[in-house]
Amino acid sequence: MPEMIKGVSQREKAASWYRKFHVSDYVTLLHLPFSAAVVAFAVIGAAMAPDVYVGRLIPAVVAVFLAHQGSHYLDEIKGHPWGTMIPDSSLYAIGFSFLAVAMAIGIYLSLTVSLFLLAFMAAMIFFPISYGLELWRDRFHGPLSFGLSGALVCLGSFYLQSLTVTGFSVIMSAAIGVQSMYIIILYEKTKVEETRTLAWGVLKGIVVMWIFIALAFVMMRLAW
């Protein structure tokens, strides 16, 4: 019995620590299914290139992932739509820390591969900040800006590998941009209690689809 009481006490302490530091809130803001789609866009862009350099792809994927994580945390500042208890100061610090690391990776790739990548890097930083903080009267807090962001992720990833832009890469990136617009519409609906369940269900289905498309591209490249 004492051991059982001790065990319960340890679990209660662990649960208390979990609630005290709002760990679940930090996990919620990661929005991993949503981020997985963006990573898939970067993988697809790279896989479309004639030659794939893994040494370029991995840091690019990390940078894209971190940039969108930064956007998630900044987006929580205004009104706390996800109901988290994280202080605004922490949201600012974490959000901009993610973006700073993403920017550092982008600068490294630009200096070692091509300076033209700075244009894609600027977009990778601009859109998460303008969307998350709802700057310029929410002008960039909408489907169009996120659609452009998604398209540039794919096109930038293709350019990183091939150092060129082709008609096929532009068309595929445009298709991903259109899909990104619908993804962000669904994402915004997940913030509303009445539509949260349905929006998450559809959003997860779209994410799984793009993950499978990305895997298909990778398997195709491996078979070549």
QUIZI-V898439 format. One line per field, one symbol per residue. ss: DSSP state (H for helix, E for strand, C for the rest). psi: psi as a letter, one per 40 degrees, with the letter a starting at -180 (. if undefined). burial: 1 if it has 24 or more other C-alpha atoms within 12 Angstrom, else 0. A space follows every 50 residues. Layout:
ss=???
psi=???
burial=???
This chain:
ss=CHHHHHHHHHHHHHHHHHHHCCHHHHHHHHCHHHHHHHHHHHHHHHHCCC CCCHHHHHHHHHHHHHHHHHHHHHHCCCCCCCCCCCCHHHHHHHHHHHHH HHHHHHHHHHHHCCCCHHHHHHHHHHHHHHHHCCHHHHCCCCHHHHHHHH HHHHHHHHHHHHCCCCHHHHHHHHHHHHHHHHHHHHHHHCCCCCCHHHHH HHHHHHHHHHHHHHHHHHHHHHHC
psi=ddddddddddddddddddddefddddddedfdddddddddddddddeeid hhhddddddddddddddddddddddedhegdefiehiddddddddddddd dddddddddddecheeedddddddddddddddefiffedegidddddddd dddddddddddefihidddddddddddddddddddddddeehddeddddd dddddddddddddddddddddde.
burial=00000000000000000000000011011110111111111111111110 01100110111111111111111111100011011100001101111111 11111110110000001101111111111111110000001111111111 11111111111110100011011111111111111111011000000011 011101100110110011000000
